[in-house]
Amino acid sequence: MMASKGTTKTLFWLVVANVAATILHYVDNMMLFAHYPEPTWMTPHIVDAFWFVMTPFAIVGYRLVRVGAVRWGYVALYSYSAMSLLVLGHYRYAPMKEVSFRINALILLEVVMAVCLILFVAILQFSRRWREYGHA
């Protein structure tokens, strides 16, 4: 069963907003790497590479939902969101109060967008199950 047109449109814009938030954060992280709290083994190249690993999950997840392979789409979107939440790892290396406002704002933006995507996908998933079991 394919998702409705309104649902896929909302999902599209949520995915776009998530990818835009990660672009803002990751570009800032790579350009101003010395200002970010990072583990000693982390390099700008690893940050860059991780963005290219995680972002296809968002794109593929959206496309799968759009064509009706919603379960695999949900898995991909949840995976993308979980990878996006790894941004909170910065606070393992420095408390929030020691990080600049800009960096905190970019981290918060990415986290908020990831949580919004998780919640939207969860609503889609559970409302779909509700309908499948004859409750609608």
N, C-alpha and C positions, 0 to 999 in steps of 0.2 A: 504494500500500500504506500503510495507516494504521499509526501507531505503537501499540505495545501499551499496555494500560491502566496498567501499572506504570511504563512509560517516560513516558507523558504526565503521570502524577501526580508523578513525580520532577521532570520538566521544569517543571511548574506551580510547585512549591515553590521551585525554583531561580530562576525568574523573579520570584516574589514576594519572595524574599530579595534579589535584585538591585535590584528597584524600591525596597524598603525601605531598602537601603544608600544608594541615590542620594537618596532623600528625606532621610535623616539628614544626608548630606553637603551637599546643595544648600540645605536650609533653614538649616543652620549657616552656610554660605557667604554666603547672602543676609542673615541676621540680624547676622552679625559680619564683614561684608564687609571692613572696614578691617584685620582681623587676618590676612586671607588674602593670600598673595603672588599678585598678579595683574598682567597688563599694564596699562598706563595707559589703554587704550581700553575695558577691561572695566568693566561696571557691574552692579549687582545685577539689573537688568532683563534684561540679556543672559544672565546665569546662569539666571534664572528661565525665560526663553524657551527656552534650550537644553534644559532638562529636559523641557519640553512638546514639543519636537521629537523628542528621543531616545526617550522612554518608549513612545510608540505602537509603535516597532519591536519592543520586547519583547513587548507584548501581541499585536500582529498576528502576530509570529513564532510564539508559542505556539499561537495559534488555527489558524494554517496547518498546523502540525505535527499538531495534534489532528484536523483534518479530512482529513489525508492529503496535503496539498500540502507535503510535507516539504522538498523542495529550496528552495522559496521561503521556507519557514519558517526553514530554516537560514541563508539569506542575511540575513533580517531579524534573526535572533538574533545572528549574527556582527557585523552592522552595529551593533546596539545595544551589544554588548560592546565593540567598537572605540571607539564614542563614549564609553562609560563609562571606558575606559582613558585618555581625554584628561585625566582628573583628574591624571595624573602631570605634566601641564604646569605645575602649581603649582611644581614643583621647578626649573623653568627660571628662575623669578623669585626663588627663595630656596632655599638648601640646606636639607635635611631638619633639620639641627641648629638652624636658626634659626626653625623653625616649631614651634608649641606641640604638646604631646603629643596633645591633643584633635584638632587638625586632622590631624596625622599618622595618628592612629588611624582617623579617618573616611576619609581618603584610602586607607589600607591596606585597610580593610574593603571599600570600593568596588572596589578593584583585585582583591582576593582573590575577591570574588563574581563579578566579570567573568571572571576566569581560570577559575574553576570552571564557569561557564556555557559558555565557549569549549571547555573540555576535554570536558564532557558532550556538547555538540553534535557535536564532532569524533568522539567515540566512537560516537554514534548514526549519524553519517554514514558512517564507515568500516566499522562492523559491518553496516550496511545494504548497502553496496556489496559486502562480502564475501559476504553471503547472495545478492545478485543474481547474482553470478558463479558460483554453485553450489558454494560452499565450506562450506556449512552443511547 
